[in-house]
Amino acid sequence: MADNFDLVVIGSGPGGYVAAIRAAQLGMSVAVIERERLGGICLNWGCIPTKALLRTAEVFHTIRHAKEYGVTVGEVGFDLSAVVDRSRKVAGQLNAGVKGLLKKNKVKVFDGVGRIAAPGRVVVRQGDKETELAARHVLVATGARARELPFAKADGKRVWTYRHAMVPEEVPSRLLVIGSGAIGIEFASFFNDMGADVTVVEMLPRILPVEDEEVSAFVAKRLAKEGIDIRTGAGIEALDAKADGVTARIKGADGKVEEVTFSHAIVAIGIVPNTEGIGLEELGVETERGHIKIDGHCRTNVDGVWAIGDVTGAPWLAHKASHEGVIAVEAMAGGHPHALDVGNIPGCTYSRPQVASVGMTEAKAKEAGYEVKVGRFPFIGNGKAIALGDAEGFVKTVFDAGTGELLGAHMAGPEVTELIQGYVVARHLETTEAELMDTVFAHPTLSEAMHEGVLSAYGRAIHI
């Protein structure tokens, strides 16, 4: 006889486990199905462990430049196995934390692969064993996996996906990074700081293509200054992996093809949703380009079946999945949550320099028909940034000239992934330039650059 639940969640990533906990808080009986490790890709193989690696690179970089701060140190080096071990321990700690949270909230966890056999019925398979669960609601939170090049499958030795790049046995001597989204740029930054000779190849005309053009240009210039070879408007025509390296045929923006040899290559060209084998086709759940179609409250076209996170499409961000999870279960419970506003989801890249943004770029705002006021403030005009020894970068704001609505904010520089939330809150509260200009910002802080970025749009900046 099937175990009965109000909700069965397939997948325990940042969308699935958050949805499960919120559902339990609302009095629902909940089960979670996970085929690998609680916390999903983000916690175990993505967001969190990569930040641990990047923190190591940041510390290493700072120590190598200690003399600039008046600090004398001896010979500086690193133990790669210890670097990787620290990253894995961070992931392990958080994995245990998720396990504890689910237990605290009386969420039952089933190890195995979940498949929706019929509306309200889910089968969990683990090896030869099958367990049947019944539920009023089923939430698909199965996430996504790295997209691979059709002509060069990742082998974990010379051709890597992000999973391989997080547990390297050696620092590449010469690394090719294919793709310049957040994942590609973060790994390019990390391995460059750790001593690799890095080349980034991007098919589009600029790196970080979803960011504002000025941010993309600034980051490209900074990365090039750090020694990274950036090739935009370029493509990989072939990739030949051998025991001792990888040979790539790179077609440049000028149409010329160059053959270059690397020790390793990282493929970071996007993701593929995990929709296969979970019963969606048999149920008639609608998809678009592989992603599950949902409404504003994460319902699919099939009653009782919901979906959240990467499996539903862009933006492919953990915090988007978590927020969707809360929206979905509150709707299941009979509430009336606000539909997700994608325009208020911040995007962050944790490279050196950091990048963060929310809302429309200047170009998108103009395309949408807005007359805009644009503010810019460089961190070189910020006292805290100068004191930190990290004063390169800027804040850019985009306002509707007619109403004062903050249409977008774009930042590159020190700790901007933390700062961006101020602008996210401002957009969520529908704050105008007047409230932002009248807000008192503590001194000395990096956040003062945010204030000046607003003042600049209206000709009132003080420190430039």
C-alpha positions as CSV (number, residue, x, y, z in Angstrom):
1,M,0.0,0.0,0.0
2,A,1.3,3.5,-0.9
3,D,2.5,5.9,1.7
4,N,0.3,9.0,1.6
5,F,1.5,12.6,1.7
6,D,0.1,16.0,0.9
7,L,3.2,16.8,-1.1
8,V,5.9,14.7,-2.8
9,V,8.9,16.7,-4.0
10,I,11.2,15.2,-6.6
11,G,14.6,16.7,-6.1
12,S,16.2,18.2,-3.0
13,G,18.1,21.2,-4.4
14,P,17.7,24.7,-3.2
15,G,14.2,24.7,-4.7
16,G,13.1,21.3,-3.5
17,Y,14.2,21.3,0.1
18,V,13.1,24.9,0.6
19,A,9.6,24.0,-0.8
20,A,9.5,20.9,1.5
21,I,10.3,22.9,4.6
22,R,7.8,25.7,3.8
23,A,5.1,23.1,3.1
24,A,5.8,21.4,6.5
25,Q,5.5,24.8,8.2
26,L,2.1,25.1,6.6
27,G,1.0,21.8,8.1
28,M,1.4,19.6,5.1
29,S,2.8,16.0,5.2
30,V,5.8,16.0,2.9
31,A,8.2,13.6,1.3
32,V,11.3,14.4,-0.7
33,I,12.9,12.1,-3.2
34,E,16.7,12.5,-3.9
35,R,18.8,10.3,-6.2
36,E,22.2,11.7,-5.1
37,R,22.9,14.0,-2.2
38,L,20.5,16.3,-0.2
39,G,21.0,19.9,-1.3
40,G,21.2,19.0,-5.0
41,I,23.8,20.3,-7.5
42,C,24.0,23.9,-6.1
43,L,25.0,22.9,-2.6
44,N,27.1,19.9,-3.4
45,W,28.6,20.7,-6.8
46,G,27.8,24.3,-7.7
47,C,27.1,27.5,-5.9
48,I,28.6,26.7,-2.5
49,P,31.8,24.7,-3.2
50,T,32.8,27.0,-6.0
51,K,32.6,29.9,-3.6
52,A,34.9,28.0,-1.3
53,L,37.4,27.6,-4.1
54,L,37.1,31.3,-5.1
55,R,37.7,32.3,-1.5
56,T,40.9,30.4,-1.5
57,A,42.0,32.1,-4.7
58,E,41.1,35.5,-3.2
59,V,43.2,34.8,-0.1
60,F,46.1,33.5,-2.2
61,H,45.9,36.6,-4.4
62,T,45.8,38.9,-1.3
63,I,48.8,37.2,0.3
64,R,50.9,37.5,-2.9
65,H,50.2,41.2,-2.8
66,A,50.7,41.6,1.0
67,K,53.6,44.0,0.5
68,E,51.1,46.6,-0.9
69,Y,49.5,46.5,2.6
70,G,52.8,46.8,4.5
71,V,52.8,43.1,5.4
72,T,55.9,40.9,4.9
73,V,55.4,37.2,4.2
74,G,57.7,34.4,3.2
75,E,57.4,32.1,0.2
76,V,53.7,31.6,-0.7
77,G,52.3,28.4,-2.2
78,F,49.3,26.1,-1.9
79,D,48.3,22.5,-1.5
80,L,45.7,21.8,-4.2
81,S,44.4,18.7,-2.5
82,A,43.9,20.7,0.7
83,V,42.1,23.4,-1.3
84,V,39.7,20.9,-2.8
85,D,39.3,19.1,0.5
86,R,38.2,22.4,2.2
87,S,35.7,23.0,-0.6
88,R,34.3,19.5,-0.2
89,K,34.0,19.8,3.6
90,V,32.1,23.1,3.1
91,A,29.6,21.2,0.9
92,G,29.5,18.3,3.3
93,Q,28.7,20.6,6.2
94,L,25.8,22.2,4.4
95,N,24.6,18.8,3.1
96,A,24.3,17.7,6.8
97,G,22.6,20.9,7.6
98,V,19.9,20.3,5.0
99,K,19.4,16.7,6.3
100,G,19.0,18.2,9.8
101,L,16.5,20.8,8.7
102,L,14.3,18.2,6.9
103,K,14.4,15.9,9.9
104,K,13.5,18.9,12.2
105,N,10.5,19.7,10.0
106,K,9.4,16.0,9.9
107,V,10.0,15.7,6.1
108,K,10.4,12.1,5.1
109,V,13.3,11.5,2.7
110,F,13.4,8.7,0.1
111,D,16.7,7.8,-1.6
112,G,16.3,6.9,-5.2
113,V,14.9,8.1,-8.5
114,G,11.3,9.4,-8.6
115,R,8.9,9.0,-11.5
116,I,5.3,10.2,-11.6
117,A,3.4,7.1,-12.6
118,A,0.0,8.8,-12.6
119,P,-1.6,12.0,-11.2
120,G,-1.1,11.7,-7.5
121,R,1.1,8.6,-7.6
122,V,4.9,8.6,-7.5
123,V,7.2,5.6,-7.7
124,V,10.6,5.7,-6.1
125,R,13.2,3.3,-7.5
126,Q,16.4,2.4,-5.7
127,G,18.2,-0.4,-7.4
128,D,15.7,-3.3,-7.7
129,K,13.4,-1.9,-5.0
130,E,10.4,0.2,-5.8
131,T,8.3,2.2,-3.3
132,E,5.0,3.8,-4.2
133,L,3.9,7.1,-2.8
134,A,0.5,8.8,-3.0
135,A,0.2,12.6,-2.8
136,R,-2.3,15.4,-3.5
137,H,0.5,17.4,-5.1
138,V,3.7,16.5,-6.8
139,L,6.5,19.1,-7.2
140,V,9.1,18.5,-9.8
141,A,12.4,20.1,-8.7
142,T,14.9,18.0,-10.7
143,G,17.2,20.8,-11.8
144,A,19.6,20.6,-14.7
145,R,23.0,19.3,-15.8
146,A,25.8,20.7,-17.8
147,R,25.4,20.9,-21.5
148,E,28.2,19.1,-23.4
149,L,29.8,19.7,-26.8
150,P,28.4,17.0,-29.1
151,F,31.8,16.4,-30.6
152,A,33.8,16.4,-27.4
153,K,32.2,14.7,-24.4
154,A,33.6,15.5,-21.0
155,D,35.9,12.7,-19.8
156,G,36.9,14.1,-16.4
157,K,40.5,13.9,-17.4
158,R,41.2,16.5,-20.1
159,V,37.7,17.8,-20.9
160,W,35.8,18.9,-17.8
161,T,32.4,20.1,-16.8
162,Y,32.0,22.2,-13.7
163,R,31.9,19.0,-11.6
164,H,35.3,17.9,-12.7
165,A,36.7,21.4,-12.4
166,M,35.8,21.5,-8.7
167,V,37.9,18.4,-7.8
168,P,41.0,18.8,-10.0
169,E,44.0,16.7,-9.3
170,E,46.3,19.3,-10.8
171,V,46.1,23.0,-11.8
172,P,46.0,23.1,-15.6
173,S,49.1,24.5,-17.1
174,R,47.1,25.9,-20.0
175,L,43.3,26.0,-19.7
176,L,40.6,26.5,-22.3
177,V,37.3,27.8,-20.9
178,I,34.5,27.4,-23.5
179,G,31.7,29.8,-22.6
180,S,31.8,33.1,-20.7
181,G,28.7,33.1,-18.5
182,A,29.0,33.2,-14.8
183,I,30.3,29.6,-14.5
184,G,32.9,30.0,-17.2
185,I,34.2,33.4,-15.9
186,E,34.3,32.1,-12.3
187,F,36.4,29.1,-13.2
188,A,38.6,31.3,-15.5
189,S,39.2,33.7,-12.6
190,F,39.9,30.9,-10.1
191,F,42.4,28.9,-12.2
192,N,44.1,32.1,-13.4
193,D,44.6,33.2,-9.8
194,M,46.0,29.7,-9.0
195,G,48.6,30.0,-11.8
196,A,47.0,28.6,-14.9
197,D,47.4,30.2,-18.3
198,V,43.8,30.7,-19.2
199,T,42.0,31.3,-22.5
200,V,38.2,32.1,-22.7
201,V,36.3,31.5,-25.9
202,E,32.9,33.0,-26.3
203,M,30.6,32.8,-29.4
204,L,28.8,36.0,-28.7
205,P,30.4,39.5,-29.2
206,R,31.2,39.9,-25.5
207,I,31.7,38.0,-22.3
208,L,29.0,37.9,-19.6
209,P,26.5,38.5,-22.4
210,V,23.4,38.9,-20.1
211,E,25.1,41.8,-18.2
212,D,25.1,45.5,-19.2
213,E,27.6,46.2,-22.0
214,E,29.7,48.5,-19.8
215,V,30.0,45.9,-17.2
216,S,31.0,43.2,-19.8
217,A,33.6,45.6,-21.2
218,F,35.1,46.5,-17.8
219,V,35.4,42.8,-16.7
220,A,36.9,41.8,-20.0
221,K,39.5,44.5,-19.6
222,R,40.3,43.5,-16.0
223,L,40.6,39.8,-16.8
224,A,42.9,40.6,-19.8
225,K,45.0,42.8,-17.4
226,E,45.3,39.7,-15.2
227,G,46.6,37.7,-18.1
228,I,43.5,35.9,-19.4
229,D,43.3,35.6,-23.2
230,I,39.7,36.5,-24.1
231,R,38.4,35.6,-27.5
232,T,34.8,36.8,-28.3
233,G,32.9,36.2,-31.5
234,A,34.8,33.0,-31.7
235,G,33.8,29.3,-31.7
236,I,35.2,25.8,-31.2
237,E,35.1,23.9,-34.4
238,A,36.8,20.7,-33.0
239,L,38.2,19.5,-29.7
240,D,40.6,16.6,-29.7
241,A,41.4,15.2,-26.3
242,K,44.4,13.0,-25.8
243,A,46.3,11.5,-22.8
244,D,48.6,14.5,-22.6
245,G,46.3,17.4,-23.6
246,V,43.6,18.9,-25.7
247,T,43.9,20.4,-29.1
248,A,41.2,22.9,-30.1
249,R,40.4,24.4,-33.5
250,I,39.3,27.9,-32.7
251,K,37.5,30.0,-35.4
252,G,38.1,33.6,-34.6
253,A,35.9,36.6,-35.1
254,D,37.9,37.3,-38.3
255,G,36.9,33.8,-39.7
256,K,40.5,32.5,-39.4
257,V,40.9,29.1,-37.8
258,E,43.7,28.5,-35.3
259,E,44.8,25.2,-33.8
260,V,45.8,25.6,-30.2
261,T,46.9,23.0,-27.6
262,F,45.8,23.2,-24.0
263,S,46.4,20.9,-21.0
264,H,42.7,20.9,-20.1
265,A,39.4,22.4,-21.3
266,I,36.2,23.3,-19.3
267,V,32.9,23.3,-21.1
268,A,30.6,25.9,-19.7
269,I,28.0,26.4,-22.5
270,G,24.8,26.2,-20.6
271,I,22.5,23.5,-19.1
272,V,20.1,20.8,-20.0
273,P,16.9,20.3,-17.9
274,N,16.5,17.0,-16.1
275,T,13.1,16.1,-17.5
276,E,13.8,12.6,-18.8
277,G,12.5,9.5,-17.2
278,I,10.2,11.1,-14.6
279,G,6.9,10.5,-16.3
280,L,6.2,13.9,-17.8
281,E,5.6,12.8,-21.4
282,E,3.2,10.0,-20.3
283,L,1.2,12.5,-18.2
284,G,1.1,15.1,-21.0
285,V,3.0,17.8,-19.1
286,E,3.8,20.6,-21.5
287,T,7.4,21.5,-22.1
288,E,9.2,24.1,-24.3
289,R,12.7,23.3,-25.5
290,G,12.9,20.7,-22.8
291,H,11.8,23.0,-19.9
292,I,8.5,22.5,-18.1
293,K,6.0,25.2,-18.8
294,I,4.4,26.7,-15.7
295,D,2.1,29.6,-14.7
296,G,2.9,32.4,-12.3
297,H,2.4,30.0,-9.3
298,C,4.4,27.1,-10.7
299,R,1.5,25.0,-11.8
300,T,1.9,22.8,-14.9
301,N,-1.0,22.1,-17.3
302,V,-1.7,18.8,-15.4
303,D,-3.7,19.2,-12.2
304,G,-1.6,18.4,-9.1
305,V,1.7,18.6,-10.9
306,W,3.9,21.6,-10.2
307,A,7.5,22.5,-11.2
308,I,10.2,24.9,-10.0
309,G,13.8,25.9,-10.6
310,D,16.2,25.1,-13.4
311,V,13.8,22.5,-14.9
312,T,11.4,25.4,-15.7
313,G,13.8,27.6,-17.6
314,A,15.8,30.8,-17.2
315,P,17.2,32.4,-15.1
316,W,19.0,29.3,-13.9
317,L,19.7,30.5,-10.3
318,A,19.4,28.8,-7.0
319,H,17.6,31.8,-5.3
320,K,15.0,31.8,-8.1
321,A,14.3,28.1,-7.4
322,S,14.0,28.7,-3.7
323,H,11.5,31.5,-4.2
324,E,9.5,29.5,-6.6
325,G,9.3,26.7,-4.1
326,V,7.8,29.0,-1.5
327,I,5.3,30.4,-4.1
328,A,4.2,26.9,-5.2
329,V,3.6,25.4,-1.8
330,E,1.8,28.6,-0.5
331,A,-0.5,28.3,-3.6
332,M,-1.0,24.6,-2.9
333,A,-2.0,25.5,0.7
334,G,-4.7,27.8,-0.6
335,G,-2.8,31.0,-0.2
336,H,-2.5,33.8,-2.7
337,P,1.3,34.5,-3.1
338,H,2.5,37.1,-5.6
339,A,3.8,35.6,-8.8
340,L,7.5,35.7,-9.3
341,D,8.8,38.9,-10.9
342,V,11.8,37.8,-12.9
343,G,12.9,41.4,-13.2
344,N,13.6,41.5,-9.5
345,I,15.9,38.5,-9.4
346,P,19.6,39.5,-8.8
347,G,22.3,37.9,-10.8
348,C,25.8,37.5,-9.3
349,T,29.2,36.4,-10.7
350,Y,31.8,35.7,-8.0
351,S,34.9,36.2,-10.1
352,R,37.6,38.8,-9.4
353,P,36.2,41.3,-10.0
354,Q,32.8,40.4,-8.8
355,V,29.7,41.3,-10.9
356,A,26.1,41.8,-9.8
357,S,22.9,43.2,-11.4
358,V,19.2,43.4,-11.2
359,G,16.6,44.6,-13.6
360,M,17.0,46.0,-17.1
361,T,20.3,46.9,-18.8
362,E,20.5,50.3,-20.3
363,A,20.1,48.8,-23.8
364,K,17.1,46.7,-22.8
365,A,15.4,49.7,-21.1
366,K,15.8,51.8,-24.3
367,E,14.5,48.9,-26.4
368,A,11.4,48.7,-24.2
369,G,10.7,52.4,-25.0
370,Y,11.9,54.1,-21.9
371,E,13.5,57.5,-21.8
372,V,16.3,56.8,-19.3
373,K,18.5,58.6,-16.9
374,V,21.8,56.8,-16.2
375,G,24.1,57.2,-13.3
376,R,27.7,56.0,-13.0
377,F,30.0,56.1,-10.0
378,P,33.5,54.6,-9.9
379,F,34.8,52.9,-6.8
380,I,38.0,55.0,-7.0
381,G,35.8,57.7,-5.6
382,N,34.8,55.6,-2.6
383,G,37.0,55.9,0.6
384,K,36.3,52.3,1.8
385,A,37.3,50.8,-1.5
386,I,40.5,52.8,-1.5
387,A,41.3,51.7,2.0
388,L,40.6,48.0,1.0
389,G,43.0,48.3,-1.8
390,D,40.3,47.3,-4.3
391,A,39.0,50.5,-5.9
392,E,38.5,49.3,-9.5
393,G,35.0,49.0,-10.7
394,F,31.8,51.0,-10.8
395,V,28.1,51.2,-10.0
396,K,25.6,52.0,-12.8
397,T,22.0,52.8,-12.3
398,V,19.2,53.1,-14.9
399,F,16.1,55.1,-14.1
400,D,12.9,56.0,-16.0
401,A,13.3,59.7,-16.7
402,G,9.5,60.2,-16.4
403,T,8.6,58.4,-13.2
404,G,11.9,57.9,-11.3
405,E,11.4,54.2,-11.3
406,L,14.7,52.2,-10.8
407,L,14.7,50.1,-14.0
408,G,18.1,48.4,-13.3
409,A,21.3,48.5,-11.4
410,H,24.6,47.0,-12.6
411,M,27.8,46.7,-10.6
412,A,31.4,45.4,-10.9
413,G,34.0,45.6,-8.2
414,P,34.5,44.8,-4.5
415,E,31.8,42.8,-2.8
416,V,29.1,43.9,-5.2
417,T,27.4,40.5,-4.9
418,E,26.6,41.6,-1.3
419,L,25.7,45.2,-2.2
420,I,23.2,44.4,-5.0
421,Q,20.5,43.4,-2.5
422,G,20.0,47.0,-1.6
423,Y,18.9,47.7,-5.2
424,V,16.8,44.5,-5.2
425,V,14.9,45.6,-2.1
426,A,14.5,49.1,-3.7
427,R,12.9,47.6,-6.8
428,H,10.7,45.3,-4.8
429,L,9.4,48.2,-2.8
430,E,8.9,50.2,-6.0
431,T,11.2,52.9,-4.7
432,T,11.9,55.9,-6.8
433,E,15.1,58.0,-7.1
434,A,13.7,60.4,-4.5
435,E,13.7,57.9,-1.6
436,L,17.1,56.5,-2.6
437,M,18.6,60.0,-2.7
438,D,17.1,60.8,0.7
439,T,18.4,57.6,2.3
440,V,21.4,57.9,4.7
441,F,24.3,55.5,3.8
442,A,26.9,54.7,6.5
443,H,30.4,56.1,6.1
444,P,32.8,54.7,5.3
445,T,31.2,51.9,3.4
446,L,31.2,50.5,-0.1
447,S,27.5,51.0,-0.2
448,E,28.1,54.8,-0.4
449,A,29.0,54.1,-4.1
450,M,25.4,52.9,-4.5
451,H,24.1,56.2,-3.2
452,E,26.4,58.2,-5.5
453,G,25.3,56.0,-8.4
454,V,21.8,57.2,-7.9
455,L,22.8,60.8,-7.3
456,S,24.9,60.7,-10.5
457,A,21.8,59.9,-12.6
458,Y,20.3,63.2,-11.6
459,G,23.4,65.3,-11.7
460,R,23.9,65.4,-8.0
461,A,26.9,63.1,-7.3
462,I,29.3,64.6,-4.7
463,H,32.5,62.7,-5.1
464,I,33.1,62.8,-8.9
